[in-house]
Amino acid sequence: MADPVIRPMVAADLPALRAVLAETGLFPPDLLADLAGPWLGGQAQAIWLTARYAGGVAGFCHARPEPLTEGTWNLLALAVHPRAQRQGLAMALLSGAEGAMRRAGARLCLVDTAGTPDFAAARRLYRRAGFRVVARIPGYWAEGVDKVTCLKPI
């Protein structure tokens, strides 16, 4: 199959990305338009990237600078449709986001995930991408669901 194409998100991507969200459960699909709206309107210092693969939109990532910091960014969302997983799209999206963050003056990237077994694959992905766990907050997301914070110099 062809290599993924990573590019800035455009409004025409939203229907396909809502489907990605519906399949992955990352966050409610109905929130996407409001979250991406400032980016799509050219009013946000953020990164929204889309992965196109095998002829269609298959995933996205979103990062933004952390307020009151110098060059620290937070990767807030990374999702790939289950049918397109294990094809290198998540790593391609991470690489694209890191390049965009670097061009924007980033020096650090944070990503938070859950410490539960169902997020083990995400933690492995971030570790393979060069992130290291720097914090764990017990019960952060919910009772028994720890927040795991990972960090990577950019």
matplotlib code that plots the C-alpha trace (Angstrom):
import matplotlib.pyplot as plt

x = [0.0, 1.0, 2.7, 0.5, 0.2, 0.3, -1.0, -2.8, -6.5, -9.1, -12.8, -13.6, -11.8, -14.3, -16.9, -14.3, -12.6, -15.9, -16.0, -12.5, -13.6, -16.7, -14.6, -11.8, -13.9, -11.1, -13.7, -17.2, -17.3, -19.7, -17.0, -14.6, -15.9, -15.9, -12.4, -10.9, -12.9, -10.3, -7.6, -9.8, -10.6, -6.9, -7.2, -5.3, -1.6, -2.1, -1.5, -4.2, -2.8, -4.7, -3.4, -4.6, -4.0, -5.3, -7.4, -9.1, -8.8, -7.7, -6.5, -5.4, -3.5, -3.8, -1.2, -1.1, 1.4, 1.0, 0.1, 2.7, 5.6, 8.5, 8.4, 6.3, 3.6, 1.0, -0.1, -3.8, -5.2, -3.9, -6.3, -6.2, -9.2, -9.0, -9.0, -5.9, -4.0, -0.6, 0.3, 2.6, 0.0, 0.3, 4.1, 3.8, 1.4, 3.7, 6.6, 4.6, 3.5, 7.0, 8.3, 5.5, 6.1, 9.9, 9.2, 6.9, 9.8, 8.9, 11.5, 9.4, 6.3, 4.0, 1.4, -1.0, -2.6, -4.3, -2.4, -5.0, -4.4, -6.5, -4.0, -0.9, -0.6, -0.7, 2.0, 4.1, 3.7, 4.9, 7.8, 8.8, 8.5, 11.0, 8.8, 9.6, 7.2, 7.9, 4.8, 2.0, -0.9, -3.0, -6.8, -6.5, -9.0, -11.3, -11.1, -8.4, -7.5, -4.1, -2.8, 0.5, 2.5, 5.2, 7.8, 10.0, 12.5, 11.8]
y = [0.0, 3.6, 5.7, 7.9, 11.6, 13.8, 17.3, 20.1, 19.4, 21.1, 21.5, 18.8, 16.3, 16.6, 14.0, 11.3, 12.3, 12.1, 8.5, 8.0, 9.3, 7.2, 4.1, 4.9, 6.5, 9.1, 11.8, 12.5, 13.1, 16.0, 18.0, 17.9, 20.9, 23.1, 22.0, 22.4, 25.5, 28.1, 26.2, 26.0, 29.7, 30.6, 31.9, 29.3, 28.6, 24.9, 21.9, 19.8, 17.2, 14.7, 11.3, 10.2, 6.6, 4.2, 6.9, 8.3, 10.2, 7.7, 9.6, 12.9, 14.5, 17.7, 19.6, 23.1, 25.2, 25.1, 28.4, 30.2, 28.1, 28.7, 26.1, 23.4, 21.8, 19.2, 16.5, 16.4, 13.9, 11.1, 8.8, 6.3, 4.5, 0.8, -0.4, 1.6, 0.9, -0.9, 0.7, 3.4, 6.2, 7.1, 7.3, 9.4, 11.7, 12.0, 12.8, 15.4, 17.0, 17.1, 18.8, 21.4, 22.0, 22.3, 25.0, 26.8, 26.9, 23.9, 22.4, 19.9, 17.8, 16.3, 13.7, 12.3, 8.9, 6.5, 3.9, 1.2, -2.0, -0.8, 2.1, -0.1, 0.0, 3.8, 3.9, 1.5, 3.7, 6.8, 4.9, 3.7, 7.3, 8.5, 9.6, 8.7, 8.5, 11.4, 11.4, 9.2, 10.7, 8.0, 8.2, 11.3, 10.4, 8.4, 6.2, 3.6, 5.3, 7.0, 9.8, 8.9, 11.8, 11.3, 13.8, 14.1, 16.8, 18.2]
z = [0.0, -0.4, 2.2, 4.4, 3.5, 6.5, 6.0, 7.8, 8.6, 6.4, 7.0, 4.4, 6.6, 9.5, 8.4, 8.0, 11.2, 13.1, 11.9, 13.2, 16.6, 16.6, 16.0, 18.5, 21.3, 21.9, 22.5, 21.4, 17.6, 18.0, 19.8, 16.8, 14.8, 17.9, 19.0, 15.5, 14.6, 15.7, 13.7, 10.7, 11.0, 11.2, 14.7, 16.8, 17.4, 17.3, 15.1, 13.6, 11.1, 9.1, 7.8, 4.4, 3.6, 0.9, -0.6, 2.5, 5.7, 8.3, 11.4, 12.9, 15.7, 17.6, 19.7, 21.2, 23.2, 26.9, 28.3, 30.5, 29.3, 26.9, 24.1, 25.9, 23.8, 24.7, 22.3, 23.1, 20.6, 18.3, 16.6, 13.8, 12.5, 13.6, 10.0, 9.3, 12.5, 12.4, 9.1, 10.6, 10.5, 14.2, 13.9, 10.8, 12.5, 15.5, 13.2, 11.4, 14.6, 16.0, 12.9, 13.0, 16.8, 16.1, 13.4, 15.9, 18.5, 20.7, 22.9, 24.8, 24.0, 26.7, 26.2, 28.8, 28.7, 31.1, 33.1, 32.5, 30.5, 27.6, 27.1, 27.1, 23.3, 23.4, 26.1, 24.0, 20.9, 22.8, 24.2, 20.6, 19.5, 22.1, 24.9, 28.5, 31.4, 33.8, 36.1, 37.2, 39.2, 40.9, 40.3, 38.1, 35.4, 37.7, 40.7, 39.8, 36.5, 36.8, 34.5, 32.9, 31.6, 29.0, 27.7, 24.7, 23.9, 20.4]

ax = plt.figure().add_subplot(projection="3d")
ax.plot(x, y, z, "-o")
ax.set_aspect("equal")
plt.show()
